Every structure is written in structure tokens, then in C-alpha cells.
Amino acid sequence: MATEAAIYDGLTEVFHDVFGDDSLTLTPTLSAEQVPGWDSVRMVTIILGVEQHFGVKLRSREVDQLKNVGDLARLVQAKLG
């Protein structure tokens, strides 16, 4: 089972790759509204990156319910759990 820290480390790697910004700091409450350029296309790229990085499959209805990075981290943890 992956720790919360390991999940956030992986998510940070994915977000840095997607946004090309190594200064981006992830917090549980971080949402698309707070990150310039985080649109629907970037969201698809984030989800694909998360699936590849963690070796999980995220369903559309699960992704549609995500409101912030904390929700994404909990979903990944559940999939790995």
C-alpha cells in the first residue's frame, strides 16, 4: 500500500510534467481554478499521467467527481489499496 507521501510525490511528478513548472506545489485543496492553464485538456493529460505513473485505471465517473488534488490522491490510494 502506497503512503500518502508517496502518492503526493507521484502526483507532483505528474503535475510538473504536465504543466512544465517544477515550482508547482500540490496541496489537498489545490484545484483547477488556482492553477493557470489547468483546463479540460490538461485534466485529461493529468489523468493519463496518473494512470501510467501508478498503474491504475480511473473511470470517467470517478474523475468527474474530483474537486481538488486531495480527492485525486484519495482516489489513487483507494485504487492501490
WODAJO-V36929 format. One line per field, one symbol per residue. ss: DSSP state (~ for helix, > for strand, _ for the rest). phi: phi as a letter, one per 30 degrees, with the letter a starting at -180 (. if undefined). A space follows every 10 residues. Layout:
# WODAJO-V36929
ss = ???
phi = ???
This chain:
# WODAJO-V36929
ss = ___~~~~~~~ ~~~~~~~~~_ __________ _~~~_____~ ~~~~~~~~~~ ~~~~_____~ ~~~~____~~ ~~~~~~~~~~ _
phi = .ddedddddd ddedddddci bdcdcdbecd bedcceidcd dddddddddd eddcibbcde ddddddcadd dddddddddd e
